[in-house]
Amino acid sequence: MLVSRIFAPEPSAATFRLGALVRALAGAGARVEVVTAEAPDGAGSLGLVRPAEDGASGGSGARPGESGAWDARGGTGAAPAIPARVRRAPVLRDPSGYVRGYLPYLSFDVPLLWRLLRGSRPDVYVVEPPPTTGAVVRVIAALRGRSYVYYAADVWSDASASTGAPKVVVRLVRALESWVLRGAAVVLSVNEGVTERVRELGARQVVTVGNGVDTDVFTPGEASPADASPPADATLPTDASSPTGANPSADATPSARPTRSNPVASCESRSGYPERDSRGERGFQRASEIPDGPFLLYAGTASEWQGAEVFAEAMPRVLEEFPDAQVVFLGQGSSWDRLSMLAAGLPEGAITLHDPVSAAESAVWQRRASAALVSLRPGIGYDFAMPTKMFAALACGTPVIFAGPVTSPAARLVESECLGWVTDHDAGEVAEAMIAALRAADESVAETAAESEGDRLVAWVREHRSLAAVGERAADAVLSAVTSRG
């Protein structure tokens, strides 16, 4: 049984991870039940499959106030359906539509205790943060004599501390998170930084499963409009915000460190993947909104953790070199208002903001962009994060500009694998990297060279960051928890 406040069709990184896990478990012969929240208003507009209403596939066994059925088939033009029984219940959401903050968490966790007590008795529970949800599952698992697996996308107590939450809150969250981690039969971690931290907090057995993207959706060639997973995002809090829902801000400190040059062009090219092709993309609702001229794309959540404002702050300098350049933000998040304000101070069209779209539509934007923008605000506890949006762009053959801690795992990866440009989280440095990316795209009139370089990026993602492989590793760990208990 999978317990999570976030699940398909809600767009988030957790949706990707958990969907891959469910499919891998089903592929191994397991029957999976998902206990989650009602999808937010408008999720259906993303083209995602909603679970059938009660009785639509022979009866769901849903409780009063819940809906759910075996979602083993897709709707018209749907992506591969989630092979699980999905039980949903109402939940409070914050103004931006997330289950985030004290009251929204409680609105999911308090009824969850009763929902799990009345529900079936699974072989094993899998629980997604926050730690309050993990605590409920630990209690129920103990009462029912079952093990549970905790899927640690990040470390919540560290996030609380970084937002300036009261010390008493940080201590309580850390104690609760440690208690949940110590009780888990297995903890799944998305990267080595999280693995190290959860071990320090008492986790007994940790499996680093990594993170990745759906390489059947994010492709360098034609995207199928039938594929409709949620948009790619970082493994950061919209999936894992602090319990306070705080919105910290931090000024980027200018650095004397020079902007790193683009390592992409110097890497050996390997071809063998289909060339970029926009055929079949006209059916997407917003394909007509994709700029004809050069543009850079930020696709995914823009919150206090990412500090995506740095790209907007860099635009005045970029426009001096490329007056027709644009930056497109595709997503949502707590930084949206600030981004809108920055856009208003620039020439019309220099910055545009669009609501979230399906992953397949996001891939259309990704493959047409000159480069993808990825950021992490330094020093707030998420330097170890490996943003999924980075791999989504690369899977489409598009290089990335990473702005953030230059010694972080993400920065080191971009540099060592020649995946794009790396800069500090500083508007001046970021502007130079954006100019370099636009210039590289402008100069790559030699189509063959550009395509072979894109092929190299695609090949790297397919080899190292396939979401299916992540799901299989996670499923193996979950099934091992069942075996060890037995």
N, C-alpha and C positions, 0 to 999 in steps of 0.2 A: 504494500500500500504506500503510495506516494502522497505526502502531505505538503502542500505549498500554497501560500496566499496568491502566487502568480502562476498562471499556466495559460496555454493556448486558449483563445486567440489573442491574449494580451501581449502587445509588443514589448519584449524585453530580452536580455541575454539569458535570463533564467528559462524563458520559454524554449529557446534553442536547446539549452543543455538538457532540460528535463524531457523535452520531446525526443531527443536522441537516446536518452536513457530508457525511456518507455519502449521505444521501438526495438532497442537492443534486447531488453528483457523479454519482450514478446517474441522476438526472433529466436530466443533461447528456450521458448516454450512456456514462459511464465504468463499468468493472467494478472494484469495490473489494474488496480483501482486507484483513482486519483481523487483526493479530497481537497477542494480548492474553493476559491471565491467566485461569485458571479463575475462574468466578464464586464469590463467597463463599457459605458455607452459609446457606440461608434466603432467598437472593435470589429463588428461585422463588416464595416465598410473597408476594412483592410483586405477583404477577400479571404479571410481565414475560416477554417471549418469550425463551426460551433458543434458541441455535442448535441445529439438528437434530444428532442423533448421526451419527457417521460412516456414510455410505451412505444416510442417510434421504432424501436428495434426489439420488440418482444418484451418490454418491461425492463425497468432499470433497477428496481429495488430502492429507489431514492426515498428518503424520509420526507415527511411534511416540511415544507419550507426549502427543500432541496430539489434540484433537477439533475438528471444525468442518465446516460445510457451508454452501451458499448459503442464507442465511436470508431467502428471498424470500417467505415466507408466514408468517402468524401462526397461533397455536394458537386454541383455542376462546376467543372473546371477547378476542382479543389486540389490542394496538395495531397500527398500521401497522408491518409487520416491517422490520427493517434489511435493505436490499437489498445484502448483502455476504457474502462467504465469511469466516467468523469462525474463526480457528485459536486454540485455547486450550491452555495448558500449566499445570501445577501451580506454585504460588508460595507463599512464606511470608507470613503475615499477622500483624499485631500483635494483642495481646489484644482490641482493639476491633473487629477484623475488617478493618482497612485494610492495604493494601500501603504501609507507612510505616516508615521507619527503615532503618539501614544494611543489616541482613541481608535484610529483605524486598525492598529495592531490588536488592541483589545477586542474590537468588534469581530475579528477573525478568531482569536485565540480562546476567548471565553466560551463561545458556542462550540468550538472545536472539541473541547473536553467531552461534552455530551454527544456530539456527532460520532466521535471515535468509540465511546462506550457502547453506543447503540449499534455501531457498524459491525462488519464482519471481522473475524479474527485472522489476520494475515500471517504468513510465515515470517515476514520481516517488514518493518516500517522504514521508509526513506523520508527524511524531513529536510526541507529547505529552510534557511534562516528566515526570520530573526530568531535569536536564542529563546525568546518567549514561546514561540511555536515549538522549538526543540524541547523546552521544559515540559510542555503539555504532552508531547509524544513520549518523553522519558517516563513520565508518570504512568501513562496508559500502557506502555510496553512492559513496565514492571508489574502492573496489575494483571496483565494478560500473559505474563511469562514469555515475552517475545523480545527479540533483539531489535535495535534500530541502527540505521546508518545516517550520518549527518553529512549533508553536502555543503561544504564550506567554500563559498565563492569568495569570501573575504573574512576579515576579523572585525566583528561589530564593536567590541569594546575599544579597539584602537580607533575606529571611526568616531565613536562618541568623544574620546579624548581630543581628537583633532578638531572637532567642531567647537570646542570650548564649553562643552556641557559641564554642569556642576560636578565637582569631584565625587560627591556622594552618588550621583547617577552613574558616573563612569565605574565606580567601585562595584555598584550593584550589577551593572551590565556585565562587567568582567567576571564577577563571581558566578552569575547565572550562566554565562557562556562557558566558563571553565567546567561547571557542573554538567552541562549538556555534553561537552566534548569528552569528559572523562567517562560518561556512561555509554557512549556510542561503541558498538562492536567494531565499526569501521568509520573513519572520517574520510570523505572524498575531498580532495583539494585541487584547485584549478592551476596552481603553480607552486614552485619551490618556496617562494616567499611566504605564502599562506601555510604551506606544509611545516616550515620551520616554526612559525608563530603558534600554530595550533598544538604542536608538540610541547612548546613551552607552557601552554595553558593546560596541559594534562592529557591530551589525546593519546590513547594507547596504540592504536594501529591507524596509520595514515597512508592512503594511496593517492599519489599525485596523478590524476587522470588528464590534466591539461584542459585547454579549451580550444575551440576551433569554429569553423563555419561549414555550412552545407555547400559542398562543392558541386552539387547537382543544380543548385539555384544560382550561386555566384560563379559565373562562368565568363570567359572572355568573348564568347560568341553569342548566338541567338539565345535569348531567355524565353522559356515557355510561359505564357501568361497563365497557364494552369497551375504553376507553382506558386504557392502563396503562404510562405512561412512568415513570421514576424520579422521586422527589420533587424539587422545586426546591431549589436550594441556592445559597450564595454562591460566587463565583469565588475561593475561599479555600482554604487548605490543609486539607482532606481531599483535595482535588484537588492541593494544592500545599503540603505541609508541609515544614518544614525537613529537611535530610538527617539531622539528629540525632534527629528525632522528639521534640524537647524540648517541654516543656509549661510555658512561662513564665507567670508571673503578674505582674500590675501593679495597684496600687491606683488606683482612679479618684480624681482630685484634684477636690475640690469647687470650684466656680467661682461667682463672683458674677454671671455672665451669667444673665439671667432665662430661664425656659423660654419657648420661642417659642409664640405662640398658634397655634391651628389655622387655617391659611389655606384649608382646603378649602371651608368654608361661604361664603367671600367670592368664590369663583370662579364664573364664568358656567357654568351647567349646560347640557349638550347631551344630549338623549335620543336614542333610536333603537335601543337594544339590549334584548333580552328582560329582563323583570324577574327578580329573584332567585326561584328556585323550587327546592324540595327534592324535587320529584317524581322518582321513579326512583332516588333515592339510598338507599332502604331495603336494597338488595341488598348494600351495602358491609358488610364484616365488622365494622367498628368504628363504623358510623354511630350505633348506639345509645349509644356512649360520648360523643357530642358533648353538651356541657352544654346544658340547657334555658335556663339563665339567662345573664346577660352574661358573656362571656369574651374574653380577648385571646390571640392565638395566635402562638407562635414555632414556625415550621416549617422544619426543616433542621438542618444541622450546628451543634452548640454546642461550640466548642473554645476554646483559649486566644486565638485570633485574634478571635473575635466578642465574648467577654466577656459572654455572655448572662446570667450570674449577676446582672447589674445589675437585671434585671426582677424576679427573685425577691427581691432585697434591697429593692426598692421596695414590695413587697406589704403590709408592715405599715401603711404610710401609706395605701395604696389601700383597704385593708379598713376603715379608719376612716370613709371616705366611702361605700364600697360593700361592705357586709359579705358580700354573696353573690357578689361578683366572683371570677372564677377566671382563672388563667393556665395555658394548656396548652402544653407543650413536645412537639413531634412530630418525632422524629428520633433523633439519637445524637451522640456525640462525647466528647472528653476532659473536658468540663465536667459530664457527666452525674452523676458521684458528688457533686460539690459542689452541684449543683442538688437532688439527692435530700436532702442534708443540710439545705439551706435549707428545702425543702418540709416536712421533719419538724418544723421549729420553728414552723410556722404551723398554723392550724386545718385540720382534715382537709378535703381537696378544694380548698383555696385554690390549690394548685399540683399539677398532674398531669403525669406524664411518660409518653409512649407511644413505642413503637418506630416506625421508619420505615414508611410506607405508600406505595402507588402514588401517582403524581401525580394521577390522577383522584380518588382518595379524599382526598388532601390538599386538592384543590380544594373538596370538600364542606365540609371544616372551614374553609377560607379564606373561603368566601362566607357562612358563618354567624357568623363572628367579628365583634366590634365594631370591632376594628382588629388589624393584624398588627404584630408586634414584630420589629425589625431592629436589629442592633448591630454596631459595629466598635470594638475596643479601640484607643484612640488611641496613637500614638507607637511602634508596633512594626513599622512598615514597610508597613502596609497601608491607610494613609489614602486611597490612590487607588482602592481597590476599589469596585466597584459591585455590591452583593449581588443575586443573581438572585432570592432569596426576596422581595425588595421588589416586583419586577415580577409575580411569581406572584400575590401578594395583590391588587395593583392590577388585574390582568386579571380578577379575580373581583369587582371593584367595591368592594373593601375598602381603606380608607385605611391608611397605615402610620405607626408611631411609630419614628423613627430616632434611636438613641442612639449618639453617637460624635463624631468630630472635626467640629465645626460648620462648619469651612471646607473640608471634604472635598467631592469631586464629588458624592457621594451626598446629603449634607446640602443642598448648593446646589440640586440637582435637585428634591428634595422641596419645598423652600421656593419655588423659582422657578415650579414647575409646580402648586403648591397640591395636593400629593399626601398631605399629612398633617401630622404634628408633628415637630419637630426639637429635640433637647436634647443637652446634653453627656452624656458617659458617667458620669453621677453619679446615685446612687439617689434623692436628693431631687428633682432636676429631672425624672428619669424618672417618678417617682411622680405628679407634677403633670400630666405629659403623659398618663399612663395614666388618671388621673381625668378629664381633659378629654375623652379619647376615649370613655370610658364614659358620661360625661354627654351628649356629643353624640349617641351612639347612643340613650340613654334619652329624650332630648328629641325625637328625630326620629320622633315618632309620625305626623307628616305623611308618610305612605308615599310619596306622589308626589315630594316634595322629596328624600327619601332615595334613591329609585330613580334620579332624574335625576342626582343627584350621583355615584352609583355608575356610571351610564352614561358620565359624563364621564371618570372614571378609566379605564374599559374602553376607551373610544375613544382615549385618549392612548396606552395600551400598544399597542393594535393598530396605531396609526400609527407609533410610534417604537421599540418593543421586541419586534417579532415574531421568534421564533426562526428561522422559515423564511427571513426576509430575511437574518439573520446567517449561516445556512448557505450561502445563495446567494453572499453576498459572499466568504465563505471559499473556496467552491468555485471561484469565478472566479479568485481569487489562486492557488490550487493549479494550476488548468489553465494559467494564464499561465506558471507555472514550467516546465511541460512544453513549451509553445510556444517559450519563450525558449531552452530547451536545444536544441530541434530547429532 
